[in-house]
Amino acid sequence: MKLTFIGADHEVTGSMHLLETSDTKILIDCGMEQGKNIYENAPLPVSFKEIDYLLLTHAHIDHSGMIPYAYLQGFAGTVLTTNASMDLDSIMLLDSAHIQEQEAEFANRKGMRAGRDEVKPAYTVEDAQNCLKLFKAVPYHEMIELSDTVSVRFVDAGHLLGSASIEIWLKDEGVEKKIVFSGDIGNFNKPLIRDPEYITEADYVVMESTYGNRLHEQGLDHLEDLRRIVQEGLDRGGNIVFPAFAVGRTQELLFLIRQLKEQNMIQGHDHFPVFVDSPLAVEATKVFHENITECFDDETKALVEKGINPIMFDDLTLSITTDDSTAINFNPTPKVILAAAGMCNAGRIRHHLKHNLWRPECSVVFAGYQAEGTLGRSLQDGIERVKLFGEEIAVRAHIETMRDMSSHADKNGLISWASSFGDLNGRGRIFLVHGDDEAMKSLSDKLRETTGNKVDCPYSGSVFDLTANEWITVAEPVLFRKETAVHIRNDALTGDLFDAMTELKAIVERTAEGANADKKKLAEAIRKLAAKYGFQDELNTKKE
């Protein structure tokens, strides 16, 4: 039994881990890297064709966004996730593919004139539609046997509708182990969804550390914060623009805006209009309604039982078409606009920024994490000019941040979650992932102190033997080099290469049982290949 770390190691996006037993190969998450890329990811050490199951913790693209790519590379196993996550990914992966197709088309229009090679999207809408056929929904808390060596159970992580931590029981060659993958651990007392569940037993824990060096401010009143921002913006006669994640944050903001209106908390602007300008957010809102019983907290369920829609209200307009979106910016009435994408790197929000950033009466309000290297982070950090659609835009709007409206647990929340495991049966350890260097260092030091457990912060490419409780490979960090980066669709060649490696291994094993002349001939051919690619000296050194 072994665990290989592939993605979101000393980084916050692109989650992917490979778990192997004697009869089963499992990926836990298959996420897309977003924002600034700091470290090179090691390639998957097996072909996607060999993967039996993909266990998905939740639908965010940094955890699910490369599933269509895996499908393109031959993955034909089963994707197991919760009902709500499957529903959300049925729209989010299509949206991701659509955005990539648009960006590739835009790049190619410019690139052809400059004589550059054609840019291809990582995957198409058709690819995303095809991979969804592999999804199978499972309920929370149900034990599922995947093979003779693996059983799994999903529990609520409280991060997003349908999000889960995954418990995995392994029984292989007379050894039994339990490993838990945290997924993204949610913050407490969030609107709509339940708090994260605690798990009490494990041998190994693979745990996120996004806010491992940060404490959320206590006693914040998000409703009052939102009231002030909306009141001041409308009083100035401007628009209040929220770059909002279409899934999760948009629905939380709608929940709070409904309260503002219901309690008449905005003075002098009765019936102020609110626009949700995101087809994805509109579809996601429907998914929220369809998963009330399984995922909503008691407060929200009580509203529904009273006949109150918790995220809908008068004066709300859901914009679907491009014409709907364009019309918003030609409507002079001061308004609230919620548009995706949440970090401003794609989507309709960029058009609204173009029309509102230069206006001092307007506000741009961030209510979610902005990854380093994104436009959203640059605006938060005080950049004075930005370039949108080839045009330089002065930043004169009020830039606001709704503090700690995070869907991630802070340092104390992470410590509390990890502490529920106790001493990990005396021999286990915690692996920290999904955090930057500083966050992982801060959290690992504290976890060693508070839990007494071993805590590791592996880099991509590290491999751990779960049976022997020891490292097989401790990978060194490799900084990402933009000049060596290859577009991800071209990485299909990597899959072909590993397929060829598997075929070569089979040829060697078969030839080893045959005639000596065949063995000699094959050995010579392999040595010539090694010499051609510069590995002969390295092989000779290992032999000596």
Secondary structure as a PSIPRED ss2 file (coil, helix, strand):
# PSIPRED VFORMAT (PSIPRED V4.0)

   1 M C   1.000  0.000  0.000
   2 K E   0.000  0.000  1.000
   3 L E   0.000  0.000  1.000
   4 T E   0.000  0.000  1.000
   5 F E   0.000  0.000  1.000
   6 I E   0.000  0.000  1.000
   7 G E   0.000  0.000  1.000
   8 A C   1.000  0.000  0.000
   9 D C   1.000  0.000  0.000
  10 H C   1.000  0.000  0.000
  11 E C   1.000  0.000  0.000
  12 V C   1.000  0.000  0.000
  13 T C   1.000  0.000  0.000
  14 G C   1.000  0.000  0.000
  15 S C   1.000  0.000  0.000
  16 M E   0.000  0.000  1.000
  17 H E   0.000  0.000  1.000
  18 L E   0.000  0.000  1.000
  19 L E   0.000  0.000  1.000
  20 E E   0.000  0.000  1.000
  21 T C   1.000  0.000  0.000
  22 S C   1.000  0.000  0.000
  23 D C   1.000  0.000  0.000
  24 T C   1.000  0.000  0.000
  25 K E   0.000  0.000  1.000
  26 I E   0.000  0.000  1.000
  27 L E   0.000  0.000  1.000
  28 I E   0.000  0.000  1.000
  29 D E   0.000  0.000  1.000
  30 C E   0.000  0.000  1.000
  31 G C   1.000  0.000  0.000
  32 M C   1.000  0.000  0.000
  33 E C   1.000  0.000  0.000
  34 Q C   1.000  0.000  0.000
  35 G C   1.000  0.000  0.000
  36 K C   1.000  0.000  0.000
  37 N C   1.000  0.000  0.000
  38 I C   1.000  0.000  0.000
  39 Y E   0.000  0.000  1.000
  40 E C   1.000  0.000  0.000
  41 N C   1.000  0.000  0.000
  42 A C   1.000  0.000  0.000
  43 P C   1.000  0.000  0.000
  44 L C   1.000  0.000  0.000
  45 P C   1.000  0.000  0.000
  46 V C   1.000  0.000  0.000
  47 S C   1.000  0.000  0.000
  48 F H   0.000  1.000  0.000
  49 K H   0.000  1.000  0.000
  50 E H   0.000  1.000  0.000
  51 I C   1.000  0.000  0.000
  52 D C   1.000  0.000  0.000
  53 Y E   0.000  0.000  1.000
  54 L E   0.000  0.000  1.000
  55 L E   0.000  0.000  1.000
  56 L C   1.000  0.000  0.000
  57 T C   1.000  0.000  0.000
  58 H C   1.000  0.000  0.000
  59 A C   1.000  0.000  0.000
  60 H C   1.000  0.000  0.000
  61 I H   0.000  1.000  0.000
  62 D H   0.000  1.000  0.000
  63 H H   0.000  1.000  0.000
  64 S H   0.000  1.000  0.000
  65 G C   1.000  0.000  0.000
  66 M C   1.000  0.000  0.000
  67 I H   0.000  1.000  0.000
  68 P H   0.000  1.000  0.000
  69 Y H   0.000  1.000  0.000
  70 A H   0.000  1.000  0.000
  71 Y H   0.000  1.000  0.000
  72 L H   0.000  1.000  0.000
  73 Q C   1.000  0.000  0.000
  74 G C   1.000  0.000  0.000
  75 F C   1.000  0.000  0.000
  76 A C   1.000  0.000  0.000
  77 G C   1.000  0.000  0.000
  78 T E   0.000  0.000  1.000
  79 V E   0.000  0.000  1.000
  80 L E   0.000  0.000  1.000
  81 T E   0.000  0.000  1.000
  82 T E   0.000  0.000  1.000
  83 N H   0.000  1.000  0.000
  84 A H   0.000  1.000  0.000
  85 S H   0.000  1.000  0.000
  86 M H   0.000  1.000  0.000
  87 D H   0.000  1.000  0.000
  88 L H   0.000  1.000  0.000
  89 D H   0.000  1.000  0.000
  90 S H   0.000  1.000  0.000
  91 I H   0.000  1.000  0.000
  92 M H   0.000  1.000  0.000
  93 L H   0.000  1.000  0.000
  94 L H   0.000  1.000  0.000
  95 D H   0.000  1.000  0.000
  96 S H   0.000  1.000  0.000
  97 A H   0.000  1.000  0.000
  98 H H   0.000  1.000  0.000
  99 I H   0.000  1.000  0.000
 100 Q H   0.000  1.000  0.000
 101 E H   0.000  1.000  0.000
 102 Q H   0.000  1.000  0.000
 103 E H   0.000  1.000  0.000
 104 A H   0.000  1.000  0.000
 105 E H   0.000  1.000  0.000
 106 F H   0.000  1.000  0.000
 107 A H   0.000  1.000  0.000
 108 N H   0.000  1.000  0.000
 109 R H   0.000  1.000  0.000
 110 K H   0.000  1.000  0.000
 111 G H   0.000  1.000  0.000
 112 M H   0.000  1.000  0.000
 113 R H   0.000  1.000  0.000
 114 A H   0.000  1.000  0.000
 115 G C   1.000  0.000  0.000
 116 R C   1.000  0.000  0.000
 117 D C   1.000  0.000  0.000
 118 E C   1.000  0.000  0.000
 119 V C   1.000  0.000  0.000
 120 K C   1.000  0.000  0.000
 121 P C   1.000  0.000  0.000
 122 A C   1.000  0.000  0.000
 123 Y C   1.000  0.000  0.000
 124 T C   1.000  0.000  0.000
 125 V H   0.000  1.000  0.000
 126 E H   0.000  1.000  0.000
 127 D H   0.000  1.000  0.000
 128 A H   0.000  1.000  0.000
 129 Q H   0.000  1.000  0.000
 130 N H   0.000  1.000  0.000
 131 C H   0.000  1.000  0.000
 132 L H   0.000  1.000  0.000
 133 K H   0.000  1.000  0.000
 134 L H   0.000  1.000  0.000
 135 F E   0.000  0.000  1.000
 136 K E   0.000  0.000  1.000
 137 A E   0.000  0.000  1.000
 138 V E   0.000  0.000  1.000
 139 P C   1.000  0.000  0.000
 140 Y C   1.000  0.000  0.000
 141 H C   1.000  0.000  0.000
 142 E C   1.000  0.000  0.000
 143 M C   1.000  0.000  0.000
 144 I E   0.000  0.000  1.000
 145 E E   0.000  0.000  1.000
 146 L C   1.000  0.000  0.000
 147 S C   1.000  0.000  0.000
 148 D C   1.000  0.000  0.000
 149 T C   1.000  0.000  0.000
 150 V E   0.000  0.000  1.000
 151 S E   0.000  0.000  1.000
 152 V E   0.000  0.000  1.000
 153 R E   0.000  0.000  1.000
 154 F E   0.000  0.000  1.000
 155 V E   0.000  0.000  1.000
 156 D E   0.000  0.000  1.000
 157 A C   1.000  0.000  0.000
 158 G C   1.000  0.000  0.000
 159 H C   1.000  0.000  0.000
 160 L C   1.000  0.000  0.000
 161 L C   1.000  0.000  0.000
 162 G C   1.000  0.000  0.000
 163 S C   1.000  0.000  0.000
 164 A E   0.000  0.000  1.000
 165 S E   0.000  0.000  1.000
 166 I E   0.000  0.000  1.000
 167 E E   0.000  0.000  1.000
 168 I E   0.000  0.000  1.000
 169 W E   0.000  0.000  1.000
 170 L E   0.000  0.000  1.000
 171 K E   0.000  0.000  1.000
 172 D E   0.000  0.000  1.000
 173 E C   1.000  0.000  0.000
 174 G C   1.000  0.000  0.000
 175 V E   0.000  0.000  1.000
 176 E E   0.000  0.000  1.000
 177 K E   0.000  0.000  1.000
 178 K E   0.000  0.000  1.000
 179 I E   0.000  0.000  1.000
 180 V E   0.000  0.000  1.000
 181 F E   0.000  0.000  1.000
 182 S C   1.000  0.000  0.000
 183 G C   1.000  0.000  0.000
 184 D C   1.000  0.000  0.000
 185 I C   1.000  0.000  0.000
 186 G C   1.000  0.000  0.000
 187 N C   1.000  0.000  0.000
 188 F C   1.000  0.000  0.000
 189 N C   1.000  0.000  0.000
 190 K C   1.000  0.000  0.000
 191 P C   1.000  0.000  0.000
 192 L C   1.000  0.000  0.000
 193 I E   0.000  0.000  1.000
 194 R C   1.000  0.000  0.000
 195 D C   1.000  0.000  0.000
 196 P C   1.000  0.000  0.000
 197 E C   1.000  0.000  0.000
 198 Y C   1.000  0.000  0.000
 199 I C   1.000  0.000  0.000
 200 T C   1.000  0.000  0.000
 201 E C   1.000  0.000  0.000
 202 A C   1.000  0.000  0.000
 203 D C   1.000  0.000  0.000
 204 Y E   0.000  0.000  1.000
 205 V E   0.000  0.000  1.000
 206 V E   0.000  0.000  1.000
 207 M E   0.000  0.000  1.000
 208 E E   0.000  0.000  1.000
 209 S C   1.000  0.000  0.000
 210 T C   1.000  0.000  0.000
 211 Y C   1.000  0.000  0.000
 212 G C   1.000  0.000  0.000
 213 N C   1.000  0.000  0.000
 214 R C   1.000  0.000  0.000
 215 L C   1.000  0.000  0.000
 216 H C   1.000  0.000  0.000
 217 E C   1.000  0.000  0.000
 218 Q C   1.000  0.000  0.000
 219 G C   1.000  0.000  0.000
 220 L C   1.000  0.000  0.000
 221 D C   1.000  0.000  0.000
 222 H H   0.000  1.000  0.000
 223 L H   0.000  1.000  0.000
 224 E H   0.000  1.000  0.000
 225 D H   0.000  1.000  0.000
 226 L H   0.000  1.000  0.000
 227 R H   0.000  1.000  0.000
 228 R H   0.000  1.000  0.000
 229 I H   0.000  1.000  0.000
 230 V H   0.000  1.000  0.000
 231 Q H   0.000  1.000  0.000
 232 E H   0.000  1.000  0.000
 233 G H   0.000  1.000  0.000
 234 L H   0.000  1.000  0.000
 235 D H   0.000  1.000  0.000
 236 R C   1.000  0.000  0.000
 237 G C   1.000  0.000  0.000
 238 G C   1.000  0.000  0.000
 239 N C   1.000  0.000  0.000
 240 I E   0.000  0.000  1.000
 241 V E   0.000  0.000  1.000
 242 F E   0.000  0.000  1.000
 243 P E   0.000  0.000  1.000
 244 A C   1.000  0.000  0.000
 245 F C   1.000  0.000  0.000
 246 A C   1.000  0.000  0.000
 247 V C   1.000  0.000  0.000
 248 G C   1.000  0.000  0.000
 249 R H   0.000  1.000  0.000
 250 T H   0.000  1.000  0.000
 251 Q H   0.000  1.000  0.000
 252 E H   0.000  1.000  0.000
 253 L H   0.000  1.000  0.000
 254 L H   0.000  1.000  0.000
 255 F H   0.000  1.000  0.000
 256 L H   0.000  1.000  0.000
 257 I H   0.000  1.000  0.000
 258 R H   0.000  1.000  0.000
 259 Q H   0.000  1.000  0.000
 260 L H   0.000  1.000  0.000
 261 K H   0.000  1.000  0.000
 262 E H   0.000  1.000  0.000
 263 Q C   1.000  0.000  0.000
 264 N C   1.000  0.000  0.000
 265 M C   1.000  0.000  0.000
 266 I C   1.000  0.000  0.000
 267 Q C   1.000  0.000  0.000
 268 G C   1.000  0.000  0.000
 269 H C   1.000  0.000  0.000
 270 D C   1.000  0.000  0.000
 271 H C   1.000  0.000  0.000
 272 F C   1.000  0.000  0.000
 273 P C   1.000  0.000  0.000
 274 V E   0.000  0.000  1.000
 275 F E   0.000  0.000  1.000
 276 V E   0.000  0.000  1.000
 277 D E   0.000  0.000  1.000
 278 S C   1.000  0.000  0.000
 279 P H   0.000  1.000  0.000
 280 L H   0.000  1.000  0.000
 281 A H   0.000  1.000  0.000
 282 V H   0.000  1.000  0.000
 283 E H   0.000  1.000  0.000
 284 A H   0.000  1.000  0.000
 285 T H   0.000  1.000  0.000
 286 K H   0.000  1.000  0.000
 287 V H   0.000  1.000  0.000
 288 F H   0.000  1.000  0.000
 289 H H   0.000  1.000  0.000
 290 E H   0.000  1.000  0.000
 291 N C   1.000  0.000  0.000
 292 I H   0.000  1.000  0.000
 293 T H   0.000  1.000  0.000
 294 E H   0.000  1.000  0.000
 295 C H   0.000  1.000  0.000
 296 F E   0.000  0.000  1.000
 297 D C   1.000  0.000  0.000
 298 D H   0.000  1.000  0.000
 299 E H   0.000  1.000  0.000
 300 T H   0.000  1.000  0.000
 301 K H   0.000  1.000  0.000
 302 A H   0.000  1.000  0.000
 303 L H   0.000  1.000  0.000
 304 V H   0.000  1.000  0.000
 305 E H   0.000  1.000  0.000
 306 K C   1.000  0.000  0.000
 307 G C   1.000  0.000  0.000
 308 I C   1.000  0.000  0.000
 309 N C   1.000  0.000  0.000
 310 P C   1.000  0.000  0.000
 311 I C   1.000  0.000  0.000
 312 M C   1.000  0.000  0.000
 313 F C   1.000  0.000  0.000
 314 D C   1.000  0.000  0.000
 315 D C   1.000  0.000  0.000
 316 L E   0.000  0.000  1.000
 317 T E   0.000  0.000  1.000
 318 L E   0.000  0.000  1.000
 319 S E   0.000  0.000  1.000
 320 I C   1.000  0.000  0.000
 321 T C   1.000  0.000  0.000
 322 T H   0.000  1.000  0.000
 323 D H   0.000  1.000  0.000
 324 D H   0.000  1.000  0.000
 325 S H   0.000  1.000  0.000
 326 T H   0.000  1.000  0.000
 327 A H   0.000  1.000  0.000
 328 I H   0.000  1.000  0.000
 329 N C   1.000  0.000  0.000
 330 F C   1.000  0.000  0.000
 331 N C   1.000  0.000  0.000
 332 P C   1.000  0.000  0.000
 333 T C   1.000  0.000  0.000
 334 P C   1.000  0.000  0.000
 335 K C   1.000  0.000  0.000
 336 V E   0.000  0.000  1.000
 337 I E   0.000  0.000  1.000
 338 L E   0.000  0.000  1.000
 339 A E   0.000  0.000  1.000
 340 A C   1.000  0.000  0.000
 341 A C   1.000  0.000  0.000
 342 G C   1.000  0.000  0.000
 343 M C   1.000  0.000  0.000
 344 C C   1.000  0.000  0.000
 345 N C   1.000  0.000  0.000
 346 A C   1.000  0.000  0.000
 347 G C   1.000  0.000  0.000
 348 R C   1.000  0.000  0.000
 349 I H   0.000  1.000  0.000
 350 R H   0.000  1.000  0.000
 351 H H   0.000  1.000  0.000
 352 H H   0.000  1.000  0.000
 353 L H   0.000  1.000  0.000
 354 K H   0.000  1.000  0.000
 355 H H   0.000  1.000  0.000
 356 N H   0.000  1.000  0.000
 357 L C   1.000  0.000  0.000
 358 W C   1.000  0.000  0.000
 359 R C   1.000  0.000  0.000
 360 P C   1.000  0.000  0.000
 361 E C   1.000  0.000  0.000
 362 C C   1.000  0.000  0.000
 363 S E   0.000  0.000  1.000
 364 V E   0.000  0.000  1.000
 365 V E   0.000  0.000  1.000
 366 F E   0.000  0.000  1.000
 367 A C   1.000  0.000  0.000
 368 G C   1.000  0.000  0.000
 369 Y C   1.000  0.000  0.000
 370 Q C   1.000  0.000  0.000
 371 A C   1.000  0.000  0.000
 372 E C   1.000  0.000  0.000
 373 G C   1.000  0.000  0.000
 374 T C   1.000  0.000  0.000
 375 L H   0.000  1.000  0.000
 376 G H   0.000  1.000  0.000
 377 R H   0.000  1.000  0.000
 378 S H   0.000  1.000  0.000
 379 L H   0.000  1.000  0.000
 380 Q H   0.000  1.000  0.000
 381 D C   1.000  0.000  0.000
 382 G C   1.000  0.000  0.000
 383 I C   1.000  0.000  0.000
 384 E C   1.000  0.000  0.000
 385 R E   0.000  0.000  1.000
 386 V E   0.000  0.000  1.000
 387 K E   0.000  0.000  1.000
 388 L E   0.000  0.000  1.000
 389 F C   1.000  0.000  0.000
 390 G C   1.000  0.000  0.000
 391 E E   0.000  0.000  1.000
 392 E E   0.000  0.000  1.000
 393 I E   0.000  0.000  1.000
 394 A E   0.000  0.000  1.000
 395 V C   1.000  0.000  0.000
 396 R C   1.000  0.000  0.000
 397 A C   1.000  0.000  0.000
 398 H E   0.000  0.000  1.000
 399 I E   0.000  0.000  1.000
 400 E E   0.000  0.000  1.000
 401 T E   0.000  0.000  1.000
 402 M C   1.000  0.000  0.000
 403 R C   1.000  0.000  0.000
 404 D C   1.000  0.000  0.000
 405 M C   1.000  0.000  0.000
 406 S C   1.000  0.000  0.000
 407 S C   1.000  0.000  0.000
 408 H C   1.000  0.000  0.000
 409 A C   1.000  0.000  0.000
 410 D C   1.000  0.000  0.000
 411 K H   0.000  1.000  0.000
 412 N H   0.000  1.000  0.000
 413 G H   0.000  1.000  0.000
 414 L H   0.000  1.000  0.000
 415 I H   0.000  1.000  0.000
 416 S H   0.000  1.000  0.000
 417 W H   0.000  1.000  0.000
 418 A H   0.000  1.000  0.000
 419 S H   0.000  1.000  0.000
 420 S C   1.000  0.000  0.000
 421 F C   1.000  0.000  0.000
 422 G C   1.000  0.000  0.000
 423 D C   1.000  0.000  0.000
 424 L H   0.000  1.000  0.000
 425 N H   0.000  1.000  0.000
 426 G H   0.000  1.000  0.000
 427 R C   1.000  0.000  0.000
 428 G C   1.000  0.000  0.000
 429 R E   0.000  0.000  1.000
 430 I E   0.000  0.000  1.000
 431 F E   0.000  0.000  1.000
 432 L E   0.000  0.000  1.000
 433 V E   0.000  0.000  1.000
 434 H C   1.000  0.000  0.000
 435 G C   1.000  0.000  0.000
 436 D C   1.000  0.000  0.000
 437 D H   0.000  1.000  0.000
 438 E H   0.000  1.000  0.000
 439 A H   0.000  1.000  0.000
 440 M H   0.000  1.000  0.000
 441 K H   0.000  1.000  0.000
 442 S H   0.000  1.000  0.000
 443 L H   0.000  1.000  0.000
 444 S H   0.000  1.000  0.000
 445 D H   0.000  1.000  0.000
 446 K H   0.000  1.000  0.000
 447 L H   0.000  1.000  0.000
 448 R H   0.000  1.000  0.000
 449 E H   0.000  1.000  0.000
 450 T H   0.000  1.000  0.000
 451 T H   0.000  1.000  0.000
 452 G C   1.000  0.000  0.000
 453 N C   1.000  0.000  0.000
 454 K E   0.000  0.000  1.000
 455 V E   0.000  0.000  1.000
 456 D E   0.000  0.000  1.000
 457 C C   1.000  0.000  0.000
 458 P C   1.000  0.000  0.000
 459 Y C   1.000  0.000  0.000
 460 S C   1.000  0.000  0.000
 461 G C   1.000  0.000  0.000
 462 S C   1.000  0.000  0.000
 463 V E   0.000  0.000  1.000
 464 F E   0.000  0.000  1.000
 465 D E   0.000  0.000  1.000
 466 L C   1.000  0.000  0.000
 467 T C   1.000  0.000  0.000
 468 A C   1.000  0.000  0.000
 469 N C   1.000  0.000  0.000
 470 E E   0.000  0.000  1.000
 471 W E   0.000  0.000  1.000
 472 I E   0.000  0.000  1.000
 473 T E   0.000  0.000  1.000
 474 V C   1.000  0.000  0.000
 475 A C   1.000  0.000  0.000
 476 E C   1.000  0.000  0.000
 477 P C   1.000  0.000  0.000
 478 V C   1.000  0.000  0.000
 479 L E   0.000  0.000  1.000
 480 F C   1.000  0.000  0.000
 481 R C   1.000  0.000  0.000
 482 K H   0.000  1.000  0.000
 483 E H   0.000  1.000  0.000
 484 T H   0.000  1.000  0.000
 485 A C   1.000  0.000  0.000
 486 V C   1.000  0.000  0.000
 487 H C   1.000  0.000  0.000
 488 I H   0.000  1.000  0.000
 489 R H   0.000  1.000  0.000
 490 N H   0.000  1.000  0.000
 491 D H   0.000  1.000  0.000
 492 A H   0.000  1.000  0.000
 493 L H   0.000  1.000  0.000
 494 T H   0.000  1.000  0.000
 495 G H   0.000  1.000  0.000
 496 D H   0.000  1.000  0.000
 497 L H   0.000  1.000  0.000
 498 F H   0.000  1.000  0.000
 499 D H   0.000  1.000  0.000
 500 A H   0.000  1.000  0.000
 501 M H   0.000  1.000  0.000
 502 T H   0.000  1.000  0.000
 503 E H   0.000  1.000  0.000
 504 L H   0.000  1.000  0.000
 505 K H   0.000  1.000  0.000
 506 A H   0.000  1.000  0.000
 507 I H   0.000  1.000  0.000
 508 V H   0.000  1.000  0.000
 509 E H   0.000  1.000  0.000
 510 R H   0.000  1.000  0.000
 511 T H   0.000  1.000  0.000
 512 A C   1.000  0.000  0.000
 513 E C   1.000  0.000  0.000
 514 G C   1.000  0.000  0.000
 515 A C   1.000  0.000  0.000
 516 N H   0.000  1.000  0.000
 517 A H   0.000  1.000  0.000
 518 D H   0.000  1.000  0.000
 519 K H   0.000  1.000  0.000
 520 K H   0.000  1.000  0.000
 521 K H   0.000  1.000  0.000
 522 L H   0.000  1.000  0.000
 523 A H   0.000  1.000  0.000
 524 E H   0.000  1.000  0.000
 525 A H   0.000  1.000  0.000
 526 I H   0.000  1.000  0.000
 527 R H   0.000  1.000  0.000
 528 K H   0.000  1.000  0.000
 529 L H   0.000  1.000  0.000
 530 A H   0.000  1.000  0.000
 531 A H   0.000  1.000  0.000
 532 K H   0.000  1.000  0.000
 533 Y C   1.000  0.000  0.000
 534 G C   1.000  0.000  0.000
 535 F C   1.000  0.000  0.000
 536 Q H   0.000  1.000  0.000
 537 D H   0.000  1.000  0.000
 538 E H   0.000  1.000  0.000
 539 L H   0.000  1.000  0.000
 540 N H   0.000  1.000  0.000
 541 T H   0.000  1.000  0.000
 542 K H   0.000  1.000  0.000
 543 K H   0.000  1.000  0.000
 544 E C   1.000  0.000  0.000
